[in-house]
């Protein structure tokens, strides 16, 4: 690091500490983030939202754990109680009654009851976004409070997804006593208030959020579990990855988010810092909307896939260590098969372009954001590679919020755009529904076909596991045939941190769980 970098990093660190009402102490966790939370409602994705709300809202159940190579990892085959202490299931699999853990309190001191579960479910349903998607995918019909500590879920039909879906952070388990203080006749679930405030039963609570600067979270003094090591988390917005790297190496922050391969190598080689990694569950993709010309032509879509030099992308973008994605599903999800067969074949790409009516090539825009470190380098590589077969790409960088809005259900008007979907629930029906069902919340390219939806339905509700897995395999093959994704590589989850930071565990959300971290110097 140069002297100028050191001075700049120190200056930025002073801004970080200025956010806090007092100077940072040993009990402060400082995170150099790509973006501060633009919102903190788990039902409405905005930059920085998932990274923070997973630390405020916890779930009725959770995945189990197992030891692997001397470290703790999650075991997706095991579902165990968390804010619920137990549950029962009806013989036909359509009713579940959960008994809540008693004494679970929010930051405001209100105890978790069945009414809070119902409120959170109804809020998600009214918003029709992430939480409602989870409810729809897992076939939840009603949620009913039977008593203060008993809540019943009635399902439209028994399915393979429901219990795993309840490990998700949304529909949020909300302190409805506090929330109702901020509700209005026009906003009965206080959604406007929730955009900038939190009321969860998790380990942390939002105290301060400044646009363009970042947020401060404090430990919930009433948290039912083990007291977190860090009393506060300073989640500071540092848009420059180079600056995030410099701050970490200088010891001014504990964790730096979203670094590229070269920066990770620098951190790995520096004494006092380290990188913790996991393959993750999301691949770096570029998606084509099959309902918007010219991408409504299968021949053009396949021409693009054959024009891509995947090996060159691995070297240029992923440092030669990328794991090629070969299906809409990641290998971590049961039922995964290698379905993709596209390899670099420039001549075949040109033939298909001519068949599609573009013998002289075609001009197209490619939209991307700065959410993920790999987006811009991947887009630039694709511009160069596609030009070799006559596809002239113009990269168009959009603000993160606009990009998100244009990919949402009800709009989906991005013809050709980057995206990465993390599979937050390790279930094949969930993963397929999320990215490729007509109602999927991460189906950004509007891959909407009734016959494909039917395959996903079978994967979710078929109780015969052999038949369910056959539907999962057929869905992967069909999606590959339709050629709507340029599926490249798994960027992986790489967390750059100080050497003192301990107890990091990968979760399917691909986000840090602050309550598990400590700093043992």
N, C-alpha and C positions, 0 to 999 in steps of 0.2 A: 504494500500500500504506500502511495506517495505521501509526501508531507501535505500537499494540497488536499488529498483525499481525507487524511486524518483530521485536518482542520475543519473540512466540510462536515465530516461525520460528527465531530464534537459539537459543531454548531447545531446540527439537526437534533442531536441528543439533548441539548439544552431546551429545544422546543418541546421535545417529548416530555421532559420533566416539568416544564412550565404548565402542562395540562393538569398536573396533579395539584391538589390543594396544599400538599406538603411535599418535601423532597422524597424521592424514591428510597425505599428501604429494602432490606434483604427479603422482605415478604412480598415485594412487587415483582410480578412477571411482566416483562416488557416485550411486546411483539411488534416487529416491523412488518406491517401488513401492506398488501397491494392497495387496499381501499379500506377506509373506515366503514362501519355499517351505514349504508344509505337507508336502512330500515331495519326494524327488529321484530317484525311479524313473521313468524315461521311459515305462514301461508302465502306470503308474497315474496318471491325471490327478488332480491336486489343485491348489488355488490356488497360484500362483507356481511350479509345477513346470516347465511348458514354458519359461517365460521364462528359467529358469536351466539346465535340462539341455541345451538346444541349444548352450550354451557349454562343455559338458563332454564331450559325445559327438559325434563326427563320423562321416562316412559314407564308404563305398567310392567312390562317385561323387558328382558335384555338377553343378549347372547351369553352363553357360558364362556369359560376360559380354559385354556390348557397350556402346559409348558411345552415349548418348542425351542430346542437349541439354547436352553438356559434362559429364555425370555418368555414373557406371558403374551399369548396371542388369543384372539377370540376363536370360539368354536361354534360355527354357524349351525351345527347339527343339534345344538343344545339351546333350548329356550328356558330361562329360569325367571322366577319372580324378581321384581324390582320395587316399584311403588305399590304394586299389588303384592300381597303375601302368599296368595294361592288362588286357584280357580277350579271350576268344575265345568264339564262339557256334557251336553245332552247326548242321548244315545244316537240321535240322528245327525249330530254335528252342527245343528243350526242355532244352538243357544249356549252361551258361555256366561257364567256368573263369576265375577272377580270380587274377592274380598280384599279391601284396601289395607295397606299398612297404616296403623294408627300413629299419631304423633308427627306426621309429616307436615311441616309448616313452610309457608312462603316467607320472603323477606318481610312482608307486612305483618306476619305473625298469625295469619289465618291457616287453619288446619285443612288439609286435603280431604274432601268428601266426594261422594258419588255425584253430587250436583256440579262439582267442578269438571268432572269427566264429561257430563252431559253438555255443559256450557261450551266446552272446547270443541266437542263434536258438532254442535249446532252452529258455532261460529264458522268452522271450516266449511260446513255444508252451505251456509249462506254466501260465502265468498266464492265458492266454486273453483278453487285453485288447488294448491298442493295437498292440503289435508283432505279435501273432498275427493281428490284423485285416489289417495290411499284408501279411503272408505269405499269408493266405487270399485276399485280393483279387488278389495278383499270382501266385497259383497255384504257390507254392513247395511242392514235395513233400519234398525232403530237402536238407540242407546238409552237405557232407562235406569233411573236411580231406584233401587229397591229399599234401601235404608241408607243411613249416613255412610256406611262403610261397605255397601254391596252395590255393584253396578252390573246390569245385564246387557249383553250385546246379542241382538237377534240378527241372524244372517239370512239373506235371501235364499241362499243355498250353501250347503257345506262346501268347503274349499281348502286347498293346500296352502294358502297364503296367509290366512287371517292372523295366526299367532305371531308369525314373523313380522307382519305389517305393524303390529302393536309395539315393536321395538323401535319404531321410528319416532322422531321428535315431534311430528305433527300427524294428526290433530293434537294441538298442544294441550297439556294438562295445566289449566289456567286457574289462578286464584280468582274465582268468579266474584267473590265478595268485594275485592278491590276493583275488579273490572267494571262491575255494575255502577260504581260511583262515577264512572266516566262515560257511561252509556247515555244515549239520547233517543228520543222517539224515532229519529231518522237513522240512527246508528246503534241499534240495541245491543250489539256485541262489542262496542267501543273499538272498532277497527281503526279509526283515526288515531285514537290514543295509543293503540298497540303498535302503530307504525314507528313511534319514537319512545315507547316505554315498555317495560317488562313487568310481568306478574306471574312468575313461575315458581316451582317448588324445587328447582335445581340448586346447584352449588353456588351460582353467581347471580348478581343482579346489576342491571345497568344504572349507573349513577350520573353519567355525563356523556354527551355525544355532540361533538362539534363538527359540522360539515367541513370537509377538506383537511381536518386535523386528526380526528380519531375519537376513541371512546375510552371511558374508564368504567370498569366493572369491579364491584366489591363482593367479597364472600358473603353468602347468605348466613347471618348469625344463627338462624334457626334450622340450618340444614340437617336433615335426619341422619346423614351418613358421617363418615370420618371427616373431621375438619380439614379443609384444603390447606396445603402448605403455604400457598400464596394468598395473602389477604386481599390483594388488589391485582387486577390485570390492566395494564395500560396498552391499549390496542391502537397503535399509532399508524396513521396513513403515511406511507412512504412510497410514492408511485414508481420511483426509479429502482430497478432491481440492483443496479450497480451500487446505489447508495445503501440499500438494505444489506448488501453483502459487506460493504465497508463498515457499517455500524456494528454488525455482528463480529467481524474480525477485530474491531477496536474494543470489543467488550461492552458496548453501550446498550445493546439489547440482548435478550436471551434467545430469541428465535427470529429468523428471517424467512418470510413466506416466498414461495414461487420464484426460486432461482433457476437459471438455466444450467445446462450441463457443465459449462466452463466455470461458472460461479460456484457450483457445488464442488467441483474438483478443487477449486481454490480453498474453499472452507475445509474440505477433507484434509488438505495438505497443511493446514495452519494449526499450530499447537494451541490448545485451549478451545478448539471448536470441533464439531463433528457433524456427520450427516446420518440420519436414521432413514431407512428406506423400506418400501413395501411395493410389490407390483401394482397394487391398486386394482380398481374394477372398471376404470373408464379409459377408453382409447381416444386418441386424437383423430377426429374425423372432420371431413368436409361433406356437407349434405346438400343434395339436390332435391328440389321440390318437384315431384313428378306431375303436378297439376299446373305448373307455370311454364309456358314456352320459354326457351326451346327444350327445357328439361323434361317435357312430357313425352319426348321421343326416346325410347329405350336404346336405340342405336347410338344416339349422341352420348347418353350416360355411360354406356359401355365403352365408347371410344375414349372418354375421359379416363376411365379406370385403366384401360390398356396403355394410355399415354404416360401414366405415372411410373417413375423409376423409384420403386420402393427402397431398394438398396441404397441408392444415392440419398434419399430422404433420411434413412437411418444414420448415414455417415454425417450428413450436413446439419441435421436438426437434433438427433438424439444421441450423438457422440459414438455411434457404432455399437451401442449396447442396448438398443431398443428391442422389445419383444413384439413381433408382428401380430397385429390383431387379425383374426381370421374368421370372425363371426360377429353377429350383432350381440351375442352374449360373451362375457369374459370367462376365462377358464375357471375362475373362482366360483362360478354358479353351476349347480348341478344340471346335467343335461347338455353341457357345452359340446359342440362338435366343430371341426375345422370345415367350414362351409365355403369360404371364399377361395376362388381359383384364379383370380386375376393376377397376372404378372406383366412386367413391362414388355410391350410388343408394339413399337411405334408403327410398323407397317399395318398391323391389324387395326390400330386406332385410325389411321388415315383411310383405310377401306370403309370402316364404319361411318366416318364423317362424310365420305362421298355418298354412301347409301342413304344417309340421313338428309342429303340435299345440300351439303356444305363442302363442295370440292375445293373451294378457295379458302376454307377455314371459316371461323366465326369469332365475333367479339362478345365477351361476357364479363360481367362484374363479379367479383368475389368479395363478400362481406366478412369482416372479422372484427374482433375487439382486442382489448388488452387484459382480459380476465386471466388468460393462461399464458405462461411465458413462451410456449411453443407456437402460438398462433401466427405471429408475424413472420418468423423464419420459415414456417411451413408454407404460408401463402406465397412468399417470395420464391421458394423452391418450385412450387406448382406453376407459378407464372412462367418461370424459365423452361420447365419441362413441357408444359402444354404448348408453348410457342413453337416447339420443335415439330409439332404435327399440324400447326395452323390454327390452334385455339389461342386467341389473343386475350389474355386475362388482364383486367384492370382491378387492382386491389382497392377496396373501399373500407376504410376503418371507421366504425361507428362508435359513438359513445356507448358505454356499457349498458346504461339504462334503456336507451333507445333500442339497442340490439335485443335486449331481453323482452321488451314490449312487443317487438315485431315477430318474435317467435312464440308468443303466448297463444293458447287455445282461443279460437275466435278470430285470430288475425293470420298468423303464419304466412307472411308475405315475403319472406326472404327466399329468393330463388336458388342461391348458391352461397353457402355460409359455413363457417367453422362451428364446431360444437364438441363438447365432451360431456357425456352423461355418466356420472358415478352411480352405480347400482347400490342404493342405500339399504335395500333389503335383499339378502342373498337367496333369492328364489327365482326360478326361471320364468314363471308366469308373471311375476312382478316386473322383472327386467324387460320382458317383451312388451308388456302393457305400457310401461313407462315410455319406451322409445318408439314404439311402432303401432300401438293401438290408436284408432281414430280419436280416442279420448285421452291418450297419454299426455301427461304434462310436459314430458321432454321430447315429444314428437315434433321437433322444431321445423322439420321439412314437410309436414303434412302428408306423411305416408299413411294414407287412409283408404283401405280396401276391405269390404265386408268379409270376403273369404279369409283374409288374413286375421281379422278380428275374431273370426270363428275358431281358428287354430289356437289363438291365445285363450279364448274362453275354455276350450278343452283342456289346455295346459293347467288352468287354474282350478277348474271344478271337477275334473275326472278323478275319481277316487282310486281307480285302477292305475297304479303308478307306471306300469309298462305302457299303457295307452297314453297316459299323460306325457311321458318322455318321448313317445313317437310323435306326438303333436309338437313338442318342443323342437325336435330334430327337423321336422318338416318346415316349421316356421323359419328356422335358420337358413335352410336351403332356399326357400322361397325368397327371403329377403336378399340373399346373395344374388339370386337370379335377376331380381328387379334392379339391382345396381344403382341404388339411390345414395349410397355412402361411399366416399373415398375413405376407407378404413385403413389407417396407417399403423401406428404403434402405440403401445401403452407407455405414456410418459412416466408412469409410476408416481408414488407418493414419496417425496424426498423432503425431509424436515431438517433444515440447517439450524443448528443450535449450539449453545455453549456446551462445553464438555461436562459441566456440572449438572446439567439438566438430566434427570433420571425418570424412569417409569413410563416412557412413551409407549403407547399401544396404538396400533392401527385399528381404525373403525371404518365400516363401509361408507360413512359420510365423507371420508378422506379429510376430516377436520380434527384439530387438536381437541382433546378433552382436558381442560386445564386442571380440574380437580385431582387428576392422577399424577400431575407433575410435581417434582421437587427440584431443589438445586443444592446438591450435596458437594460442598467445596472441600 
